[in-house]
Amino acid sequence: MLATKIGLSEDQKAKVYDAKLQRIIATKEAKKTSPPNQELMKAANMKYSETMKTILTPEQIEKVKAMAKDWKNKRGNKNPSKGTPPATNTPSPSSAPNAAPSDEMDEEPMF
């Protein structure tokens, strides 16, 4: 879990949880439009990144960046044009309307 890997305090854990929850809510709103509003999704991700930078210490940020780099290297370049794997139509377990941030999100890069 990310909290253990980078040494989050209890206060930081609560703040990270809230930041993730706000990002989930904002991106779900953006996806309600057809096609999904990419600008709103980008803004939600930018706000999340900026919020995380205020929560984490510089050392924790460096650990997260290193983890993100390792994660990208392990998964490879699935979609050379964007650096992300192609989308699938399979819903994820966390796609429930009122889903809270889950542990599976702890492994995704933040920045």
N, CA, C and O atoms as a GROMACS GRO file, in nm:
protein
  444
    1MET      N    1   0.084  -0.117   0.000
    1MET     CA    2   0.000   0.000   0.000
    1MET      C    3   0.089   0.124   0.000
    1MET      O    4   0.195   0.125   0.063
    2LEU      N    5   0.046   0.226  -0.070
    2LEU     CA    6   0.122   0.349  -0.084
    2LEU      C    7   0.155   0.410   0.051
    2LEU      O    8   0.267   0.457   0.072
    3ALA      N    9   0.060   0.410   0.142
    3ALA     CA   10   0.081   0.472   0.273
    3ALA      C   11   0.202   0.413   0.344
    3ALA      O   12   0.279   0.486   0.406
    4THR      N   13   0.219   0.284   0.334
    4THR     CA   14   0.332   0.217   0.398
    4THR      C   15   0.461   0.243   0.321
    4THR      O   16   0.565   0.267   0.381
    5LYS      N   17   0.453   0.238   0.189
    5LYS     CA   18   0.573   0.252   0.107
    5LYS      C   19   0.637   0.390   0.119
    5LYS      O   20   0.760   0.401   0.112
    6ILE      N   21   0.558   0.493   0.135
    6ILE     CA   22   0.617   0.626   0.144
    6ILE      C   23   0.607   0.686   0.284
    6ILE      O   24   0.652   0.798   0.307
    7GLY      N   25   0.550   0.612   0.377
    7GLY     CA   26   0.546   0.655   0.517
    7GLY      C   27   0.449   0.769   0.545
    7GLY      O   28   0.489   0.870   0.602
    8LEU      N   29   0.324   0.753   0.506
    8LEU     CA   30   0.224   0.856   0.534
    8LEU      C   31   0.184   0.856   0.681
    8LEU      O   32   0.168   0.750   0.742
    9SER      N   33   0.167   0.976   0.736
    9SER     CA   34   0.114   0.989   0.872
    9SER      C   35  -0.037   0.967   0.866
    9SER      O   36  -0.095   0.964   0.757
   10GLU      N   37  -0.100   0.952   0.980
   10GLU     CA   38  -0.246   0.936   0.983
   10GLU      C   39  -0.316   1.057   0.923
   10GLU      O   40  -0.415   1.043   0.850
   11ASP      N   41  -0.265   1.176   0.952
   11ASP     CA   42  -0.322   1.299   0.896
   11ASP      C   43  -0.309   1.300   0.744
   11ASP      O   44  -0.403   1.335   0.674
   12GLN      N   45  -0.192   1.260   0.694
   12GLN     CA   46  -0.171   1.255   0.550
   12GLN      C   47  -0.262   1.151   0.486
   12GLN      O   48  -0.316   1.176   0.378
   13LYS      N   49  -0.281   1.038   0.549
   13LYS     CA   50  -0.369   0.934   0.495
   13LYS      C   51  -0.510   0.990   0.473
   13LYS      O   52  -0.571   0.967   0.369
   14ALA      N   53  -0.561   1.062   0.570
   14ALA     CA   54  -0.695   1.120   0.560
   14ALA      C   55  -0.701   1.222   0.447
   14ALA      O   56  -0.798   1.226   0.371
   15LYS      N   57  -0.598   1.304   0.435
   15LYS     CA   58  -0.596   1.406   0.331
   15LYS      C   59  -0.584   1.343   0.191
   15LYS      O   60  -0.647   1.389   0.096
   16VAL      N   61  -0.502   1.239   0.179
   16VAL     CA   62  -0.488   1.169   0.051
   16VAL      C   63  -0.620   1.104   0.012
   16VAL      O   64  -0.662   1.111  -0.103
   17TYR      N   65  -0.685   1.041   0.109
   17TYR     CA   66  -0.815   0.980   0.083
   17TYR      C   67  -0.913   1.084   0.029
   17TYR      O   68  -0.981   1.060  -0.071
   18ASP      N   69  -0.920   1.200   0.095
   18ASP     CA   70  -1.012   1.305   0.050
   18ASP      C   71  -0.976   1.354  -0.090
   18ASP      O   72  -1.065   1.378  -0.172
   19ALA      N   73  -0.847   1.369  -0.117
   19ALA     CA   74  -0.804   1.415  -0.250
   19ALA      C   75  -0.844   1.314  -0.358
   19ALA      O   76  -0.891   1.352  -0.465
   20LYS      N   77  -0.824   1.187  -0.329
   20LYS     CA   78  -0.861   1.082  -0.425
   20LYS      C   79  -1.012   1.080  -0.447
   20LYS      O   80  -1.060   1.068  -0.560
   21LEU      N   81  -1.087   1.093  -0.339
   21LEU     CA   82  -1.232   1.093  -0.350
   21LEU      C   83  -1.281   1.210  -0.435
   21LEU      O   84  -1.369   1.193  -0.519
   22GLN      N   85  -1.224   1.328  -0.413
   22GLN     CA   86  -1.263   1.444  -0.492
   22GLN      C   87  -1.230   1.425  -0.640
   22GLN      O   88  -1.307   1.465  -0.727
   23ARG      N   89  -1.116   1.362  -0.669
   23ARG     CA   90  -1.079   1.336  -0.809
   23ARG      C   91  -1.176   1.237  -0.872
   23ARG      O   92  -1.218   1.254  -0.987
   24ILE      N   93  -1.213   1.134  -0.798
   24ILE     CA   94  -1.308   1.035  -0.850
   24ILE      C   95  -1.442   1.102  -0.882
   24ILE      O   96  -1.499   1.079  -0.989
   25ILE      N   97  -1.490   1.183  -0.791
   25ILE     CA   98  -1.619   1.251  -0.812
   25ILE      C   99  -1.612   1.341  -0.934
   25ILE      O  100  -1.702   1.340  -1.017
   26ALA      N  101  -1.505   1.420  -0.945
   26ALA     CA  102  -1.491   1.514  -1.057
   26ALA      C  103  -1.479   1.441  -1.191
   26ALA      O  104  -1.539   1.483  -1.289
   27THR      N  105  -1.403   1.333  -1.196
   27THR     CA  106  -1.388   1.262  -1.323
   27THR      C  107  -1.516   1.188  -1.362
   27THR      O  108  -1.548   1.176  -1.480
   28LYS      N  109  -1.589   1.138  -1.264
   28LYS     CA  110  -1.717   1.074  -1.296
   28LYS      C  111  -1.815   1.176  -1.354
   28LYS      O  112  -1.891   1.143  -1.445
   29GLU      N  113  -1.814   1.299  -1.301
   29GLU     CA  114  -1.899   1.405  -1.356
   29GLU      C  115  -1.860   1.434  -1.500
   29GLU      O  116  -1.946   1.448  -1.587
   30ALA      N  117  -1.730   1.441  -1.525
   30ALA     CA  118  -1.681   1.471  -1.660
   30ALA      C  119  -1.718   1.360  -1.758
   30ALA      O  120  -1.739   1.386  -1.876
   31LYS      N  121  -1.727   1.237  -1.709
   31LYS     CA  122  -1.758   1.124  -1.796
   31LYS      C  123  -1.907   1.112  -1.825
   31LYS      O  124  -1.948   1.031  -1.909
   32LYS      N  125  -1.989   1.190  -1.757
   32LYS     CA  126  -2.134   1.184  -1.780
   32LYS      C  127  -2.172   1.245  -1.915
   32LYS      O  128  -2.278   1.214  -1.969
   33THR      N  129  -2.087   1.330  -1.969
   33THR     CA  130  -2.116   1.392  -2.098
   33THR      C  131  -2.077   1.296  -2.210
   33THR      O  132  -2.000   1.203  -2.190
   34SER      N  133  -2.132   1.319  -2.326
   34SER     CA  134  -2.098   1.235  -2.440
   34SER      C  135  -2.051   1.325  -2.553
   34SER      O  136  -2.132   1.400  -2.608
   35PRO      N  137  -1.928   1.321  -2.590
   35PRO     CA  138  -1.820   1.239  -2.534
   35PRO      C  139  -1.776   1.296  -2.400
   35PRO      O  140  -1.810   1.409  -2.366
   36PRO      N  141  -1.700   1.218  -2.324
   36PRO     CA  142  -1.654   1.266  -2.194
   36PRO      C  143  -1.577   1.398  -2.208
   36PRO      O  144  -1.501   1.416  -2.303
   37ASN      N  145  -1.597   1.487  -2.114
   37ASN     CA  146  -1.533   1.618  -2.117
   37ASN      C  147  -1.387   1.604  -2.073
   37ASN      O  148  -1.357   1.598  -1.954
   38GLN      N  149  -1.299   1.600  -2.171
   38GLN     CA  150  -1.156   1.580  -2.144
   38GLN      C  151  -1.096   1.695  -2.065
   38GLN      O  152  -1.006   1.674  -1.984
   39GLU      N  153  -1.145   1.816  -2.088
   39GLU     CA  154  -1.092   1.932  -2.015
   39GLU      C  155  -1.123   1.922  -1.866
   39GLU      O  156  -1.039   1.954  -1.782
   40LEU      N  157  -1.245   1.879  -1.833
   40LEU     CA  158  -1.281   1.863  -1.692
   40LEU      C  159  -1.200   1.752  -1.626
   40LEU      O  160  -1.159   1.763  -1.511
   41MET      N  161  -1.177   1.644  -1.700
   41MET     CA  162  -1.098   1.534  -1.646
   41MET      C  163  -0.954   1.578  -1.624
   41MET      O  164  -0.893   1.545  -1.522
   42LYS      N  165  -0.900   1.653  -1.719
   42LYS     CA  166  -0.764   1.703  -1.705
   42LYS      C  167  -0.754   1.798  -1.585
   42LYS      O  168  -0.659   1.791  -1.507
   43ALA      N  169  -0.853   1.885  -1.570
   43ALA     CA  170  -0.854   1.978  -1.457
   43ALA      C  171  -0.861   1.903  -1.324
   43ALA      O  172  -0.794   1.942  -1.228
   44ALA      N  173  -0.940   1.798  -1.318
   44ALA     CA  174  -0.951   1.718  -1.195
   44ALA      C  175  -0.818   1.654  -1.160
   44ALA      O  176  -0.778   1.650  -1.044
   45ASN      N  177  -0.749   1.602  -1.262
   45ASN     CA  178  -0.620   1.539  -1.238
   45ASN      C  179  -0.514   1.641  -1.198
   45ASN      O  180  -0.430   1.613  -1.114
   46MET      N  181  -0.518   1.759  -1.259
   46MET     CA  182  -0.423   1.864  -1.223
   46MET      C  183  -0.446   1.910  -1.078
   46MET      O  184  -0.351   1.929  -1.003
   47LYS      N  185  -0.573   1.926  -1.042
   47LYS     CA  186  -0.604   1.968  -0.905
   47LYS      C  187  -0.556   1.862  -0.806
   47LYS      O  188  -0.501   1.895  -0.701
   48TYR      N  189  -0.577   1.735  -0.839
   48TYR     CA  190  -0.532   1.626  -0.755
   48TYR      C  191  -0.381   1.631  -0.736
   48TYR      O  192  -0.331   1.620  -0.624
   49SER      N  193  -0.308   1.648  -0.845
   49SER     CA  194  -0.162   1.654  -0.837
   49SER      C  195  -0.116   1.771  -0.751
   49SER      O  196  -0.026   1.757  -0.668
   50GLU      N  197  -0.178   1.885  -0.771
   50GLU     CA  198  -0.140   2.003  -0.692
   50GLU      C  199  -0.173   1.982  -0.544
   50GLU      O  200  -0.095   2.020  -0.456
   51THR      N  201  -0.286   1.922  -0.517
   51THR     CA  202  -0.324   1.893  -0.378
   51THR      C  203  -0.225   1.796  -0.314
   51THR      O  204  -0.184   1.816  -0.200
   52MET      N  205  -0.188   1.693  -0.388
   52MET     CA  206  -0.094   1.594  -0.335
   52MET      C  207   0.041   1.659  -0.303
   52MET      O  208   0.107   1.621  -0.207
   53LYS      N  209   0.081   1.756  -0.383
   53LYS     CA  210   0.208   1.824  -0.359
   53LYS      C  211   0.204   1.906  -0.230
   53LYS      O  212   0.309   1.932  -0.170
   54THR      N  213   0.085   1.945  -0.187
   54THR     CA  214   0.075   2.018  -0.060
   54THR      C  215   0.066   1.925   0.060
   54THR      O  216   0.093   1.966   0.173
   55ILE      N  217   0.028   1.801   0.036
   55ILE     CA  218   0.012   1.703   0.144
   55ILE      C  219   0.143   1.631   0.173
   55ILE      O  220   0.178   1.611   0.290
   56LEU      N  221   0.214   1.593   0.069
   56LEU     CA  222   0.334   1.511   0.084
   56LEU      C  223   0.458   1.596   0.109
   56LEU      O  224   0.464   1.712   0.068
   57THR      N  225   0.555   1.538   0.176
   57THR     CA  226   0.684   1.603   0.195
   57THR      C  227   0.764   1.588   0.065
   57THR      O  228   0.731   1.504  -0.018
   58PRO      N  229   0.868   1.670   0.046
   58PRO     CA  230   0.952   1.654  -0.074
   58PRO      C  231   1.009   1.512  -0.088
   58PRO      O  232   1.020   1.460  -0.199
   59GLU      N  233   1.045   1.450   0.023
   59GLU     CA  234   1.099   1.314   0.017
   59GLU      C  235   0.991   1.215  -0.029
   59GLU      O  236   1.020   1.125  -0.108
   60GLN      N  237   0.870   1.232   0.020
   60GLN     CA  238   0.760   1.143  -0.020
   60GLN      C  239   0.728   1.163  -0.168
   60GLN      O  240   0.698   1.066  -0.238
   61ILE      N  241   0.733   1.284  -0.215
   61ILE     CA  242   0.707   1.312  -0.357
   61ILE      C  243   0.810   1.241  -0.442
   61ILE      O  244   0.776   1.182  -0.545
   62GLU      N  245   0.936   1.246  -0.403
   62GLU     CA  246   1.040   1.177  -0.479
   62GLU      C  247   1.018   1.026  -0.479
   62GLU      O  248   1.040   0.961  -0.581
   63LYS      N  249   0.974   0.970  -0.366
   63LYS     CA  250   0.944   0.827  -0.360
   63LYS      C  251   0.830   0.791  -0.456
   63LYS      O  252   0.835   0.690  -0.525
   64VAL      N  253   0.727   0.876  -0.459
   64VAL     CA  254   0.613   0.851  -0.547
   64VAL      C  255   0.657   0.858  -0.693
   64VAL      O  256   0.617   0.774  -0.774
   65LYS      N  257   0.739   0.956  -0.726
   65LYS     CA  258   0.788   0.968  -0.864
   65LYS      C  259   0.870   0.846  -0.904
   65LYS      O  260   0.857   0.797  -1.016
   66ALA      N  261   0.953   0.797  -0.813
   66ALA     CA  262   1.032   0.677  -0.841
   66ALA      C  263   0.941   0.556  -0.860
   66ALA      O  264   0.964   0.474  -0.948
   67MET      N  265   0.838   0.546  -0.776
   67MET     CA  266   0.743   0.435  -0.789
   67MET      C  267   0.670   0.443  -0.922
   67MET      O  268   0.647   0.341  -0.987
   68ALA      N  269   0.632   0.563  -0.963
   68ALA     CA  270   0.561   0.582  -1.089
   68ALA      C  271   0.650   0.541  -1.206
   68ALA      O  272   0.604   0.477  -1.300
   69LYS      N  273   0.776   0.578  -1.199
   69LYS     CA  274   0.870   0.541  -1.305
   69LYS      C  275   0.884   0.390  -1.314
   69LYS      O  276   0.882   0.332  -1.423
   70ASP      N  277   0.899   0.324  -1.197
   70ASP     CA  278   0.909   0.178  -1.195
   70ASP      C  279   0.782   0.114  -1.249
   70ASP      O  280   0.788   0.017  -1.325
   71TRP      N  281   0.667   0.169  -1.210
   71TRP     CA  282   0.539   0.116  -1.255
   71TRP      C  283   0.528   0.124  -1.407
   71TRP      O  284   0.486   0.028  -1.472
   72LYS      N  285   0.567   0.238  -1.463
   72LYS     CA  286   0.562   0.255  -1.609
   72LYS      C  287   0.658   0.159  -1.678
   72LYS      O  288   0.624   0.102  -1.782
   73ASN      N  289   0.777   0.141  -1.622
   73ASN     CA  290   0.874   0.049  -1.682
   73ASN      C  291   0.826  -0.095  -1.677
   73ASN      O  292   0.846  -0.170  -1.772
   74LYS      N  293   0.762  -0.134  -1.567
   74LYS     CA  294   0.714  -0.272  -1.553
   74LYS      C  295   0.599  -0.302  -1.648
   74LYS      O  296   0.592  -0.412  -1.704
   75ARG      N  297   0.511  -0.206  -1.668
   75ARG     CA  298   0.394  -0.232  -1.750
   75ARG      C  299   0.425  -0.214  -1.898
   75ARG      O  300   0.349  -0.262  -1.982
   76GLY      N  301   0.531  -0.146  -1.931
   76GLY     CA  302   0.568  -0.128  -2.070
   76GLY      C  303   0.482  -0.023  -2.138
   76GLY      O  304   0.391   0.032  -2.077
   77ASN      N  305   0.512   0.002  -2.261
   77ASN     CA  306   0.440   0.102  -2.337
   77ASN      C  307   0.332   0.033  -2.420
   77ASN      O  308   0.357  -0.007  -2.534
   78LYS      N  309   0.215   0.019  -2.363
   78LYS     CA  310   0.104  -0.052  -2.427
   78LYS      C  311   0.043   0.027  -2.543
   78LYS      O  312  -0.008  -0.032  -2.638
   79ASN      N  313   0.048   0.158  -2.535
   79ASN     CA  314  -0.010   0.245  -2.636
   79ASN      C  315   0.091   0.354  -2.667
   79ASN      O  316   0.092   0.457  -2.600
   80PRO      N  317   0.177   0.334  -2.767
   80PRO     CA  318   0.286   0.427  -2.792
   80PRO      C  319   0.243   0.572  -2.811
   80PRO      O  320   0.320   0.663  -2.781
   81SER      N  321   0.123   0.597  -2.860
   81SER     CA  322   0.082   0.734  -2.884
   81SER      C  323   0.054   0.810  -2.756
   81SER      O  324   0.071   0.932  -2.752
   82LYS      N  325   0.012   0.742  -2.651
   82LYS     CA  326  -0.021   0.810  -2.526
   82LYS      C  327   0.055   0.756  -2.406
   82LYS      O  328   0.057   0.820  -2.301
   83GLY      N  329   0.117   0.643  -2.420
   83GLY     CA  330   0.188   0.585  -2.307
   83GLY      C  331   0.096   0.515  -2.209
   83GLY      O  332   0.137   0.484  -2.097
   84THR      N  333  -0.029   0.489  -2.250
   84THR     CA  334  -0.124   0.420  -2.163
   84THR      C  335  -0.185   0.304  -2.240
   84THR      O  336  -0.189   0.306  -2.363
   85PRO      N  337  -0.232   0.203  -2.168
   85PRO     CA  338  -0.292   0.090  -2.238
   85PRO      C  339  -0.425   0.131  -2.301
   85PRO      O  340  -0.491   0.223  -2.252
   86PRO      N  341  -0.465   0.064  -2.408
   86PRO     CA  342  -0.594   0.094  -2.470
   86PRO      C  343  -0.708   0.067  -2.374
   86PRO      O  344  -0.701  -0.022  -2.290
   87ALA      N  345  -0.814   0.145  -2.386
   87ALA     CA  346  -0.930   0.130  -2.299
   87ALA      C  347  -1.003   0.001  -2.332
   87ALA      O  348  -1.004  -0.046  -2.445
   88THR      N  349  -1.066  -0.055  -2.228
   88THR     CA  350  -1.149  -0.173  -2.248
   88THR      C  351  -1.289  -0.141  -2.203
   88THR      O  352  -1.313  -0.040  -2.136
   89ASN      N  353  -1.381  -0.225  -2.240
   89ASN     CA  354  -1.520  -0.205  -2.200
   89ASN      C  355  -1.554  -0.278  -2.071
   89ASN      O  356  -1.669  -0.281  -2.029
   90THR      N  357  -1.453  -0.336  -2.007
   90THR     CA  358  -1.476  -0.409  -1.884
   90THR      C  359  -1.477  -0.312  -1.767
   90THR      O  360  -1.377  -0.246  -1.742
   91PRO      N  361  -1.588  -0.302  -1.694
   91PRO     CA  362  -1.592  -0.211  -1.580
   91PRO      C  363  -1.503  -0.262  -1.467
   91PRO      O  364  -1.492  -0.382  -1.444
   92SER      N  365  -1.441  -0.169  -1.399
   92SER     CA  366  -1.356  -0.207  -1.287
   92SER      C  367  -1.440  -0.218  -1.161
   92SER      O  368  -1.551  -0.164  -1.156
   93PRO      N  369  -1.390  -0.288  -1.059
   93PRO     CA  370  -1.467  -0.302  -0.935
   93PRO      C  371  -1.494  -0.167  -0.868
   93PRO      O  372  -1.593  -0.152  -0.796
   94SER      N  373  -1.408  -0.069  -0.891
   94SER     CA  374  -1.426   0.060  -0.826
   94SER      C  375  -1.513   0.155  -0.907
   94SER      O  376  -1.521   0.273  -0.876
   95SER      N  377  -1.580   0.104  -1.012
   95SER     CA  378  -1.662   0.192  -1.095
   95SER      C  379  -1.805   0.205  -1.043
   95SER      O  380  -1.891   0.263  -1.110
   96ALA      N  381  -1.831   0.153  -0.926
   96ALA     CA  382  -1.963   0.169  -0.866
   96ALA      C  383  -1.989   0.317  -0.840
   96ALA      O  384  -1.896   0.391  -0.807
   97PRO      N  385  -2.113   0.362  -0.855
   97PRO     CA  386  -2.143   0.505  -0.843
   97PRO      C  387  -2.096   0.570  -0.714
   97PRO      O  388  -2.051   0.684  -0.717
   98ASN      N  389  -2.105   0.502  -0.603
   98ASN     CA  390  -2.066   0.562  -0.476
   98ASN      C  391  -1.940   0.499  -0.419
   98ASN      O  392  -1.919   0.498  -0.298
   99ALA      N  393  -1.855   0.448  -0.507
   99ALA     CA  394  -1.735   0.379  -0.462
   99ALA      C  395  -1.636   0.477  -0.400
   99ALA      O  396  -1.614   0.586  -0.453
  100ALA      N  397  -1.579   0.437  -0.289
  100ALA     CA  398  -1.475   0.516  -0.225
  100ALA      C  399  -1.342   0.476  -0.286
  100ALA      O  400  -1.332   0.370  -0.348
  101PRO      N  401  -1.239   0.559  -0.270
  101PRO     CA  402  -1.108   0.520  -0.322
  101PRO      C  403  -1.068   0.385  -0.264
  101PRO      O  404  -1.084   0.360  -0.145
  102SER      N  405  -1.015   0.300  -0.348
  102SER     CA  406  -0.981   0.166  -0.304
  102SER      C  407  -0.831   0.148  -0.299
  102SER      O  408  -0.755   0.233  -0.345
  103ASP      N  409  -0.788   0.035  -0.242
  103ASP     CA  410  -0.646   0.004  -0.234
  103ASP      C  411  -0.585  -0.008  -0.372
  103ASP      O  412  -0.466   0.020  -0.389
  104GLU      N  413  -0.664  -0.051  -0.472
  104GLU     CA  414  -0.607  -0.068  -0.604
  104GLU      C  415  -0.557   0.064  -0.660
  104GLU      O  416  -0.467   0.065  -0.744
  105MET      N  417  -0.612   0.174  -0.616
  105MET     CA  418  -0.569   0.304  -0.663
  105MET      C  419  -0.434   0.343  -0.603
  105MET      O  420  -0.367   0.433  -0.654
  106ASP      N  421  -0.395   0.278  -0.496
  106ASP     CA  422  -0.272   0.314  -0.429
  106ASP      C  423  -0.149   0.285  -0.513
  106ASP      O  424  -0.042   0.339  -0.484
  107GLU      N  425  -0.159   0.205  -0.613
  107GLU     CA  426  -0.044   0.171  -0.695
  107GLU      C  427  -0.030   0.259  -0.817
  107GLU      O  428   0.070   0.249  -0.888
  108GLU      N  429  -0.127   0.344  -0.844
  108GLU     CA  430  -0.115   0.428  -0.963
  108GLU      C  431  -0.030   0.549  -0.934
  108GLU      O  432  -0.030   0.601  -0.822
  109PRO      N  433   0.044   0.595  -1.035
  109PRO     CA  434   0.128   0.710  -1.011
  109PRO      C  435   0.046   0.836  -0.990
  109PRO      O  436  -0.062   0.851  -1.048
  110MET      N  437   0.095   0.924  -0.906
  110MET     CA  438   0.022   1.047  -0.877
  110MET      C  439   0.066   1.163  -0.964
  110MET      O  440  -0.015   1.249  -0.998
  111PHE      N  441   0.192   1.168  -0.999
  111PHE     CA  442   0.243   1.286  -1.068
  111PHE      C  443   0.299   1.252  -1.202
  111PHE      O  444   0.346   1.341  -1.274
   0.00000   0.00000   0.00000
